[in-house]
Amino acid sequence: MELLEMGMLRASYRTGEQCAKPAFPASPYVLTDKLKPLSSHETDRLRVTLDEASLCLSIYDKRQQRDVTKLCPGAGEGNAFTLAMDKGKTEQLYGLGQEHPAPGTTDGDWLKRGKRVAGSKYGNQLVDAKGGLVGNTQFPILYALGKDATPWSLFLDNSYPQNWGFQGDPFKVGVKGGDDLRFYFRVGESLADLRRGYMQLVGK
């Protein structure tokens, strides 16, 4: 786990042979040459606490004096990696790519839908939509917003199919494939601010 100069937290949970490799190897999805780690687990804005027993990461907003969320690793069916995220005061969830559950619906709030599942066992898929094909395409960046919550984003640096559940507390994502679950977490002032941070991270 590391805090970065650009105001992000990055962390990696791994098993097997991955444990003997560098914690944050080069990624085809992230501009790693721009990521400079800090020597502390605290910045002017954030305090990150690691529970050494559970490996959970608790994230606290020092500026607003409130908890942001807690991130906890786990295991699901078929040796899938899972990551749980405390709901806190989150009221809206956006991102995660393209899916069209109902014609004429433009509300992209995943919290209202309750889940976001992969289109196929491979992840992306063209699916039937009443006579036409539309994309179910995964972009693993989640944006969390709320009236009395600190806006945050979570980017999974992982190309395997993902299934997200938002019906309970905590939220949970399961990734089936690979032996390394690496992610980037950031807080911001707004959805637009979080979006800019994501674009800076992936170089788009």
C-alpha positions, 0 to 999 in steps of 0.5 A: 500500500502506498500514497502517491504525490498525485493524491492517490492511494494504490494498493495490491492484494495478491497470492501465489507467485505474485507475492515474490514479484514487485508490488506495483509492476508496470501496467498497460493501463496506468502511466506508472512513470508519473506515480511517485510514492510518499514515505508516509501513510498520511497527507494534508488531506488523507489518513490511511490506516492498515489493520494488520489482521484483516488487511482492511484499509480505513480512509479518513478525510482530515479536511472534512473530519469524517470517514470516507470508506473502508476497503477490505479484501476477501475471497469469493466463489471459485477462488475469486478475489473480492474487495468490500467497500463500506457504503458510508454516506454514499448516495450515488454510484457512477462509472463502470462502463456501458450497460443498457438495462432498459430502453429509454432509461438514462439514469446511470446510478448503479446504487439504484440498480443494485448491481453491475455484472459482466456481460459474459465470462470474458467480461465484455459482450454485445447483448440483445436489447429488444431487437438490437445489440448494445454493448455491455462494456466494462471500464473498471472505474467507480465514482461514489457521491453523496450530499454529506460524503467525501466524493471518491473513486476506485479504479481496478487495474485488472482486465478480468471480468468483474461483478459488482454488488451494491444492494448491501453494506458494504458494497462488493466487487468480485474478480475471477482471474489472476492472482493479483488485485491492484487498485487506485483510490482517490478522493476529490471535490466533485465528480468532474474532479475525480474524472480528471484524476482518472484521465491523468492516471490512465493518460487519456 
